Amino acid sequence: MHLIFVLSLLLASVAPVSLAETKPDTWPALPSRLHLNTPYGDLKVSQSDYVYESLLLLNGQETQPAIKGLLNIPYAFSTPDYDVALIAINTGSSNCPVSYKWVLLDQNGYDISPEFGSCSEQIRVTADKQEFTLQTPNAENPDRIDTYVFDGEDITTPKLTGS
């Protein structure tokens, strides 16, 4: 009886560690793209001698408002009416190093969404018809997931899921 109790205590103390070690990583590696050719123009990250000084260019011109930092175009989607690209922006800030913006390109030009995100490079992005969803760990509680939905015009406030 004493041996069973000791073994159960040992298993109880080891189980959380082994589960954490074998838990699969659910966050994919962030794709990287510095140039995106669309029917509405070419998005490109400018070269800079300073790490956090790159600019987002459309057809060789700086976007307005300017998007500046260590930039990446990890995701892009096409719809019948427009193309949309997710821009990852790293400013080097220790408080919130990464944020995101959507750039929507159509026959009339482009629109840039407000900045959003939970300061994490860990993201999952999906597209469903004309809704684009970004999920990322919550900044205060990584077990919770913030979900941002962009409909081509607006970004919803985070919907929290998880514990």
Secondary structure, DSSP 8 states (H G I E B T S, - for coil): -HHHHHHHHHHHHHHHHHHHHHS---S------SEEEETTEEEEE---SSTT-EEEEETTEE-SS--EEEEEEEEEEE-SS-EEEEEEEE---SS--EEEEEEEEETTEEEE---B--S-S--EEEEETTEEEEEEE-SS-TTEEEEEEE-SS-B---EEEE-
